[in-house]
Structures are given as C-alpha cells and as structure tokens.
Amino acid sequence: MRQDRLVTARLLALLIPVALLGGALGFQFIGHLVPCEMCVWQRWPHLGAIIVALLAFVVPTRPAKLLLVLIAAMLILLSGAIGVAHAGVEYHWWPGFTPCTSQLKTGLTADELLAAIAKQPVIRCDVAQWQIFGISLAGFNAIFSILGGLVVAGLALMGRRR
C-alpha cells in the first residue's frame, strides 16, 4: 500500500502549530503567565501556518497542496527562528529588541492610566517566566518549531513512497 507523504506533511503542518499555539495559550490562560512582546511575536507565524495548512485541505490540485504545505512549514520555521532569538535574549546571549510590554485598557484618564500602569506586571523579554531542564518556553518553541517545520518540509518534498 502506498503512503502519500504529502498527506502526512499536510496533517502535521496543521497539528504542529495548533499544538504549539494551544500550549502557549494554555500557559497564558490556565497557567496565568503573561506573554512578553517577543512571546506574542512567536504566535503570529503559527496562526498563519494554521490558516495556510487549512487551505491545503481545500485546494484541489496536488501542486497547490504542496505549495501551501511548504509555506506552512516556512511559517513554522519562522516561529522557531523568533523563538531562537527570544531564547537568546532570555539566556543573555545577545541584547533584546524590546524592553518590556504591558496590556492596558484604552479610554482612561491620565490618573486612571497611571494607576493601571502601576498595577500591571512588568513582563520582561529577557527573563524566562517558566523553565524546565533549563529550557524556557521560547526555547521549547524554537526546538519544536524548527524540528517540526523541517519534518513537514521534508515529508512534503519527498512525495510518494515507492
């Protein structure tokens, strides 16, 4: 029986970013970890990969499916590259691109704005909020995204098994 590796690649192109983005959102909303600006940057390519991978399930031709799966793989790899940059900032291998972030409501008076700023946690991009085995969330995203993106691209390009 022949196994079409593009089918597997297409499925992984969807499942990998869904799992990684789902994990990030889980840490945020269940684990109450507030993402820094660079954390949020890593999420956008995963969202794009999900959309592109979903499109690969509806286009009719094999070349179009292949192109979309490869674009999804590149977006997954992009998130991994941002993860490498962020992990490097956390491990102080290089300086960060942004000092910190906070989420504030709009439409506040000056006094309300200052009070809200004072209450907001300072979320620094150069301090890992969570680690296991010395690897931060950005580090795990880098590892899983780069490996996952390479697997998706490799399977897609290998085509059919003989």
N, C-alpha and C positions, 0 to 999 in steps of 0.2 A: 504494500500500500504506500502510495506517495504522500509525503507530508509537505505541504506548501509552507515554507519558512516565512513567506511574506504574511501569511495569516497569523502566525505566531508573533512576528515582529509588530504587526498592527495591533494585536491584543496587548502586547507589552507596552507599546507606545501609549496606550490609553491607561493601563493599570499602574505603571510606574509613577507617572505624575499624579494620578489620583491618590495613590498611597502616600506619596511624599507630601503633597499639599494637604491631604487629610490629616496626616501626622502633625504637620505644622499647626493646622487649625485646632487639632486636639490639644496640643501643648498650650495653645493660646487660650482656648475657651474652657477646657476642662482642667488643665494644669495651671491656669492663671499666669502664664508667662507672657509678658507684654513684649511684642516684637520690636526690635530696633529698626531703623530705616533700612539697613542692609539686609535684615531678615525679610522684610517686605519685598525688596528687590528680587530675592531668590524665588518668590512665589509667582511673579508675573510670567516668566517663561514656562513654568509648569501649567499655568492656566492656559496659555497659548498652545502648549503641546496637547492638552486635553481637547481643546476645540479642533485643532488640526487632525488629531487622531480620530475624533468622532467623524469628521468629514471623510476620512479614509474608509469609513464603513459604508458611506452612501454614494461615493463616486462609482461610476460603472466600469471604468477601464482599469486594467492592471497597471499601466504606466502612471495613471493618475494616483492610484493607491500607493504605488511605490514612492512617488514624489512626496506625497503627503506624509507617509511614514518617515521618510528621510528628513523632512522638515521638522516633524515632531521630535525625532532623535536629536536634531541640532538644537532645538529649544531645550530639551532635557539636558544636553551637554552645556548649554549656556547657563542654566541654573547652577549646574555643577561648578562652572568657572567662577560664577559670582560667589558660590559657597567657598571655593578656594581662597578668593580674595578676602571674604569676610573672616574665614578661619585664620588667615594670616594676620589680619588686624587683631583678632582676639588673642592670638599667641604672640603678638607684638613682633612679628617678623618684618612688618612694614607699617607705616602710619595709615590711619583710616582716612576715608574720603569725607566723612561727616561726623561731627562730634556726638550728637545725640538726637533723639526725637521725643515728642510727646503728642498725645491726642487731645485736642481742646475743642470745645464747642464754639461755634461762631455766634455772633449777635450778642456778645456780652459787653457790659460796660467796662470801663477801664479798671475799676475796683474789682469787679467780678472776674475779669481776665487775670489780674494779678493774683487773686485768691486761688483761681483754678490752676494757674501755673505753679504756685507754691504747693498745691496738693498733688500734682502729677508726679509719678515716679520718673526719675531720670534714667532713661534706658540708653545705656552707652553701647556703641557698636564694638568697642574694644574690650568688653568684659562679657565673658560667656555666662549666661544665666543658668545653664544646666550642662553637665558633662557626665559621661560615663566612660571609664577606661581612658580618661584624659582627652576624649574626643567630644567636642561641642556639637550642638545641633547643626551649626553651619558646616562643621567637619563631616558629620554624617550625611548631610545633604550633598556635599561635594563627592564623597565616596560613592553613594548610591546613585546619584545622578550621572556621574561620569561613567561608572561601570554599566549602568542601565542604558544610557544613551549609546554606548559602544556596542552593547549586545543587540539593541534594536537595529542599529545601522548595519551591523554585521549580518544579522539574520536577513534583513531586507535585501541586502546586496548579494547574499549567497543564493537566493532564489530557491528553486526546487531541488530537493534531494534526488539524486539519481538512483 
